[in-house]
Amino acid sequence: MRRGAAHGPKIIRIRTHAITLPLKESLTSSQLRYRTRETLLVEIEAENGVTGWGECAGPPVLLAPIVHSFYSDFLLGRDALQTDRLWHTLRTEGFRWGRRGLMVAALSGIDMALWDVKGKVLKRPCSEMMGGRAFERVPFYAVGLFFRDRPETELIPQLIDEAQGYFEQGFRGVKAQIGRNLSFDLALIRRLRENFPNATLMADAGHAYDLAEAIQVGNALADAKFAFQVDPLSPEFPDQNRILADRVPIPLYVGKWEQTRWGYQHLLQSGGVACLQLNLAFCGGPTEALRIRNLAQSFGINTIPAASGTMLHLAAALHFVTSEFRVPGRLEPTVGMMGWPVTLDPLTAQTFADGVTLDHGLASVPPGPGWGVTIHRDRLDAVCVRSQESGL
């Protein structure tokens, strides 16, 4: 293969690290049951010894072969600093085999690692390269209240106690899971507001409802003064968001499992969206996330990253959100509140990656170059179930 002239360090090695961690107990959302949490880390090494790290959301057993058997040939020997050019190369080569899905998820982790390399080579935090960091700390709400296998009469009091624990830890709000069934959902919404009359509450339905159900539950959320609702409708029918928004007076947050600017463009054109959520480890990576953010702002819509995974993913999301200038803008700017995956994600609690600290519901942006995250290889090896390598 012909290699172009390189002005930055060449990529000489790509490694992946599959991580699978068991949950203490089985948890469910509206459509999924979780017994383990898994992710794939991508490590890219440049010829000058600099190593960058990224993360892919999805099954490692499927993502790792895409990285090594397909994408690696278009990366090895290339200029590691040309993030835009490399993104377009990988997108073009993989377009026929996956305009959405795992091909884009694998690309996301590679792109995240390349940004880390570029930041370390240039000795700049990624937020500065994304447009300039406007904030040093970001408020967080707790993402929890997943369902358990027990009677609903026992489950709701347990979820209330769980929420109380999050507020005592200093979180600025709590996002509950709904979508189990209508009677349970309505009871949980009512009990949460009764127990926390002045708290910031949100609800995530995980695409569980048809339109009629979404209208009914959305009105209950509005009556209980929830701050916003997330993904009440199937992503297969984005036009329903507009109908729902016209019928229900509560902001609608959607998009955390959408991919590429073209997918988000269709979502935005359908209307009804109050805020876009995106997943940097899935949407196409930081390079595409910046394009999605610009696209959203052309519709007058702001974006907020939805981080689930390791401390690395969380750090990337912090760099992204603190570099955004929210539309329409004012003299006293604000930063969007993000969700911390408390209950579901043992990946976030793992100590193989340092960088993000949480204090009374506020997280500080890692100050170092790139994502500012330190990976401890000995600790990573303890939780890694499989590593692979491709090199020149």
N, C-alpha and C positions, 0 to 999 in steps of 0.2 A: 504494500500500500504506500502511496506517495505521501510523504510528510511535509507539511508546510514549514516555512522558516519560523523558528520560535524566538520570542523576545523575552519570555519569562522562563522559569525552570520547567523542564519537561516532566511529564507524569511518567514515573518508572514502575510503579507498583500500585495495585488495587487489592485491598483485603476486605472481606465481609466477616461479620461476627453475628451469629444467630443467638438470640437470647430468648429463653423461655422460662418464666417464673410461675409457680403455682400460686393461686389465691388461697387465703386461709379458709374461705368457704365459697361455695358456688354462689354467684351473683347473677341477676338477670336484669335486663332492661326490657323495653317493650317487645323487641323482636329477637334478642340474642341472649344466650346463656354463656357466662364466662366462668371457666374453671382455671384457666391460665391466662397470662399476659405474655405476648411475644412481640419482638421487633427485630429489625435487621439494622445493624450499624455498618456504615460504609467508611472505610479508611483509605485515603488517597495519599500516596507518598510522592513527593517531587524529588528531582535529582539533587537539590540543595539540602536535602534532609528534612525539609518541612513536611509535616503530616497534618492533613485536614480530616475532620470527622463530620459525617452526615448520618441521617436516619431515614429509613423507609417505613411507612405504615403499611402493614399487611403481613401475610404468612411468609416467614423467612425461607421456608422450603421451596417456595415458588419464586421469591424475589432474587435470591442469591444466584440461581442459574441465569436469570436475565442479565444481571450485572456482569457475570464472568463469561458466559457463553455468547452473549450478544454485544453488550455495550463496550466491553473492555477493549476490543480491537479498534474502536473509534476514539479511544482515550489515550492509550499507551503511546508515548512518544510525542504527545501534543503539548502545547503551551498551557500550563495549568492556570494561568491568569486570564485566559480568554473565555470567561464564563458564558457570555452571550453566544459566542460562536460555537462553543462546545454544546451548549443547550440546543441550538438549532440543528447541529449535526446529529445529535442523538435523537431528537424529535423526528427529523426527516427520515433517518434510517429505520426507526421503529414505527413510523406512522401507519404503514400498511398492516402491522400486526397488533396494533392497539392504540387507537386514538384516545382511549380512556382505559382505566383499570390498572393492572399490574405493571404494564410497560411505563406508564407515567409515574406510578409510585416508585419504581426503581430509579427512574430518572430524577425524582425528587431528592432521594438520598444522595445520589452522586452530585447533584448540583449543590446541595447543602455542604458537602465535603469540600467542593471546589471553592466555595465562598470562604470557608475556614482557611484553606490554603492561601487564598489571595490576601485575606486579612493579616495572616501571620507574615507573609512575605513583605507586604507593604507596611506592616507594624501599625495596623489600624483596626479598631473594632468594626464589626460588620455594620452596626447602626450608623456609623459615620459614612460608610460607603453607600448606604441606602438612602442618603439624603441629609444626614445630620441628626444626632440624638437631641430630642427636645425635652426629654424627661429622664431622670435617673432612677425613679422608683415607680412601680405600677401596682395599683390595688387589685386584690384577688378575691374572688368568691370561691367557696368550696363546691366542687362537683362530687356529689355523693347521692345518698338515699336510694341506692339500688335495691331491687326486690330480693327477698330471700324465700326459700321454700318453707313457708309456715303460714298458718291461718292469718287472714287479713286483720282479724281482731287483735292479734298479737303483733303483726307487722307494723301497723300504723303507729302505735305507741313507741315501738323500737326506733322507727324513723324519726319521730319527734325527738327522742333522746339523742339520736345521732346528730341531728341538726343543732341541738343545744350545745353539744360538744364542740361543733365547729365555731359557733359564735363565741364560746368561751376561749377558743384558741386565737381569736382576733380576726377571723375572716370577715370581709365586708358584706357578705351575703352568702346565700346557699341556693344551689340549683338542684331541684328534685327531679327524679325520674317519674314520668307518668306514662300512660299508654298500656297499663296492665288490663284494666277494664273500666268502663265508665263509672260505675258505682264506687269503685276503689279510688279512682282518680279524683272524683268530685269530693269524696270524704277526706282524702289526703290534703287537697288544696284548702278545704275549709279548716281542717285541724291545724295546718301549718300557720295560717293567718291568725287563728284564735290564740295559738301559743306564742307567736312572735308578731305582735300587732304593729310594731314599728320597723321591722327588719326588711332588708332588701331580699326579695325572693324571686326565683326564676323557675321555669319548668321546661324539661326536655322530653318530648313525646317520641323521639326516635322514629319518625315517619309512620306512626301507628294508626292514624285516624283516616277515615274517609271524610269527605267535606262536611257532611252533616254533623258528624261527631266533633270535628275540629271546631265548628262554629259553637256548638254547645259547650265544650270544654273551654274554648277561648273566652267566651263570655263569663264563665265562672272565674277564670283567671283574672279577667279585667275587674270583675266585681270585688275580688279579693286583693286587688291592687298589686298584682305581681308585676315586676319590672318589665319582663318580656317573656315570650315563649319561643322555643327552639324546635324546628323541624316537625311540626304537627302533621304534615301531609307527605305523601309519597313524592320523591324527587322525579318520578316518571311523569307527573302531571303538574309542571310548574305554573301553568295558567291558573290553577286553583288558588295559588297564593294571592292573586289579585282579588278574587271573589271573597276569600277569607278576610283579607285586610279591609275590604269594604263593609264587612258585616261585624267585625270584632274590633273594639278599641284598645288593642294591646299591641305593642311593637312585635314584629315578626323577624326573627333571626334565622337565617337559613344558609346552607352552602358548605358546611364543613366536610361533606363527602363529595363535593363537586371537583372537577379537574379542568385545568387549562382556561385561558381567557375566553375561548369559544364557548365552553360550557357555562361559564359565568355570564357571558354576554346574553345567552338565551335566557338564563335565569333572571337577569336584570330587565331585559326587554319584556318579560312576562308581567312584571310589576308586582306590587304588594310587599316588596322587601324593605324593611326598615334598616337592617344592618346585615352585611355579608360576613359570615364566618368562613375561614379557610384554614386548611391544615398544611403547613409547610412541608411535612413529610409525605404528602399525598397529592397536593394540587398541581405539582410541577416543580416544586422547589422554590427557593427565594427569588431566583431570576424571574420565574413566571408569576410569583406572588406580587412582585412589584408592578408588573403589567396589569394584573387583576385589580390591584389597588387603584391604579390610575384610571382604569376602565370604570370602576365603581364610582370614583369621584366625578367622572363625566356625567353620571346619572344623579349626582348629589347624594350618593350613598357612601358611608364609611365602612371600613373593614376592621375586623378584630380576629386575631388568630386563635384557633382552638387547639391547644396543646395537650396531647395525650401521648405518653411515652416516657423516654428517659429525660434526665436533666439536660441533655444535649438539645433535644427538641424544645424543651421549655426555654432554654437560653436563646435559641434562634427566634422563637416567638417574641421574646422580650425585646430583642434587638429590632425586630420588625415593627412592633407596635409603638416603640418609643421614637421611631424615625418618621412616624406619620404626622402630617399636618391635617387635622380633621376639617372637613368642609361643613359649613361655609367659612369657618374661621372667625376668631374674635380676639380681642386684646388679652383676655385671660384664657389661654388654651387649656384643653382638657385631654386626658389620655383615657382610652377605653379600659374598662375593668375586664380582666381575664379570669378564666376558670382554672383552678388548681385541682387536678384529678386525685382527690384524697382517698376515697374508698377503693376505686377500681384499680389503681395503677401502682403496684409494688415496684414497677420500673422507675418511677419518679423517686421513690424512697431509697433506691440502691445507692451505695456509697462508691461505686466504681467511677463516678463522674462528679467532680466538684465545680461549682461556679455560681449557682443561684442560691441565695439565702432569702428566707421568708421571715419577716418580723412583724407581728401584729397585723397580718393581712396585707403587708406591703413587701414586694420583691424588688431587690436591687438588680440592675442590669450588670452582668459580668463585665469588669472593666478592661480585661486584657484584649490582645489582638484577636481577630477572627471572632468566634463565638465566645471566647473567654472561658472555655470549659477545659478542665484538666481531666484526662482519662487515665486512670490508674490500671495499668495492664494486668498486674497481679490480681487485682480485685475483679477485673473484667473476665479474666480466665476462669474465675470461680463460678460465674453465672452463665458463661458462654457454652452452648451445647455443640456448636460447630463453627470453625473458621475455615475460610478458603482464601486463596491468593492467586492473582494473575500478575505477571510482570514481563518486562522486556527480556 
